[in-house]
């Protein structure tokens, strides 16, 4: 985990699920159900991860895609399995995701935005 000043709210990529991928204005969007931990408690939430000018190194992933973990590298700082949320940063991004049933895939881009949506019912 990076030593930068971040929120105590963290998305744990393991046990999170990518539900849908889409393109919007050159950005790659990952619509997800994520496990969010804050103040010792956790809950599943809907989230959108936007990788600005995002390009996936894989043509296809089976959806929904359960993740075993992953890493975000943002401007050289590394976040292993725990992503700060919300997040809105410009710069060099590599999001390395490890699906439970296939090989790792990487999304690269020029910034990242993570938006938590309303809690799930």
BELRAPE-V286674 format. One record per residue. N is the residue number from 0. RES is the residue in three letters. PSI is psi in whole degrees, 0 to 359 (999 if undefined). BURIAL is # if it has 24 or more other ideal C-beta (glycine too) atoms within 12 Angstrom, else .. Layout:
N,RES,PSI,BURIAL
N,RES,PSI,BURIAL
//
This chain:
0,UNK,145,.
1,UNK,158,.
2,UNK,7,.
3,UNK,158,.
4,UNK,109,.
5,UNK,167,.
6,UNK,155,.
7,UNK,352,.
8,UNK,124,#
9,UNK,135,#
10,UNK,123,#
11,UNK,116,#
12,UNK,327,#
13,UNK,139,#
14,UNK,3,.
15,UNK,160,#
16,UNK,131,#
17,UNK,119,#
18,UNK,324,#
19,UNK,148,.
20,UNK,149,#
21,UNK,164,.
22,UNK,139,.
23,UNK,108,.
24,UNK,36,.
25,UNK,352,.
26,UNK,147,#
27,UNK,124,#
28,UNK,134,#
29,UNK,112,#
30,UNK,124,#
31,UNK,160,#
32,UNK,119,#
33,UNK,154,#
34,UNK,120,#
35,UNK,127,#
36,UNK,133,#
37,UNK,130,.
38,UNK,42,.
39,UNK,358,.
40,UNK,158,.
41,UNK,156,.
42,UNK,154,.
43,UNK,137,.
44,UNK,156,#
45,UNK,144,#
46,UNK,157,#
47,UNK,126,#
48,UNK,117,#
49,UNK,120,#
50,UNK,112,#
51,UNK,133,#
52,UNK,38,.
53,UNK,138,#
54,UNK,126,.
55,UNK,141,#
56,UNK,0,.
57,UNK,142,.
58,UNK,332,.
59,UNK,141,.
60,UNK,146,#
61,UNK,131,.
62,UNK,145,.
63,UNK,154,.
64,UNK,105,#
65,UNK,133,#
66,UNK,142,#
67,UNK,342,.
68,UNK,191,#
69,UNK,177,#
70,UNK,140,#
71,UNK,128,#
72,UNK,117,#
73,UNK,111,#
74,UNK,41,.
75,UNK,350,.
76,UNK,138,#
77,UNK,133,.
78,UNK,110,#
79,UNK,112,.
80,UNK,339,#
81,UNK,112,#
82,UNK,131,#
83,UNK,143,#
84,UNK,135,#
85,UNK,168,#
86,UNK,139,#
87,UNK,98,.
88,UNK,139,#
89,UNK,157,.
90,UNK,183,.
91,UNK,125,.
92,UNK,136,#
93,UNK,116,#
94,UNK,109,#
95,UNK,117,#
96,UNK,139,#
97,UNK,96,#
98,UNK,151,#
99,UNK,331,.
100,UNK,12,.
101,UNK,183,.
102,UNK,160,.
103,UNK,147,#
104,UNK,156,#
105,UNK,138,#
106,UNK,127,#
107,UNK,149,#
108,UNK,193,#
109,UNK,21,.
110,UNK,166,#
111,UNK,142,#
112,UNK,129,#
113,UNK,120,#
114,UNK,123,.
115,UNK,133,#
116,UNK,185,.
117,UNK,149,.
118,UNK,150,.
119,UNK,153,.
120,UNK,999,.
//
